[in-house]
Amino acid sequence: MLILYSFGCDDGHVHDKLVERGTPHVQCDTCNLEAKRLITPIRFRCDGTDPGFPDAYDKWGRDHEKRGGLSEQTLDEAHSK
């Protein structure tokens, strides 16, 4: 099974490659030096719509109300009619 890893050489070139799991190094595409596997951070963002993140959820609600969106109470009233 191939996995996407980032590799970097001593000249500072960084490339992403699909390689077999556990591959510690590959040849750099640019300079042909040995490129070692890099540990790179994952990227994620809490968008505020998940109540599992209460601070972001509350901020999203306040911002939405300021922009003229419906509040939770208004939505409850609309659904009960």
N, C-alpha and C positions, 0 to 999 in steps of 0.2 A: 504494500500500500504506500502510495506516495504522499508526502506531507510537504507543505510549503514552509520553508525556513529562510531566514535572512542570513547572508554570508558577507563578511567583510575582509578585505586584504590589507596588508601593511601600507599600501599606497592610498588608502581611504575610500576605495570603491566599495559600494554596497549593492548587492544584488539579491533578489528573491529567487529561489529555485525550488522546484519540486524534486525531492529526493527521497530515498528510502529512509524510514525511521532510524534514527541513531547515526546518520552520516555526520561525522565531525568536521569535515572540510571538503571543499571542492576547488576546482581551478577557476580563478577570476576570469570573467568574460572579457575584460578590458586589457589587463596587463599580463595575464597568464601566471600570476603568482598564486600561491596557496591562499585560499580564502577560508577563514574559520567561521563556524556557525556563531551567530550573535544571539543574545537573549534580548528580545525586544518586548516592550510593554504592550499590553492589549489596549484597545481604545473602546471606551463605552461612555454613554451619556445618559443621565437620568433626566427624562423629559418632563417630569412633574405630574404625569398622569397616573402614576403608580402609587397607591396609598401605602405601599411598603416603605416608601421614603417620605415620611410625614412632612419634613421641612420643605422639600421640593414640591410636594402635593399642595401644601397650604399656599406657597408662593404662586404656584400656577393658578390656583383659584382666585387669589387676590388680583393678579395681573389680568386674568380673564374678565373679572368683574369690572375693573377699571376701563377696559377696552369696550365695555358695553355688553358683555356676554351675560347670559342668564346665571343667576346664582343658584346654588343647590336648592334653596327654599323655593325659589320661583319655579324651578324645574319640577319639584315635588307637587306644587300647586297646579301646574299645567297638566301633570299626569293624573291627578285626582279628579279632573273635570270630565 
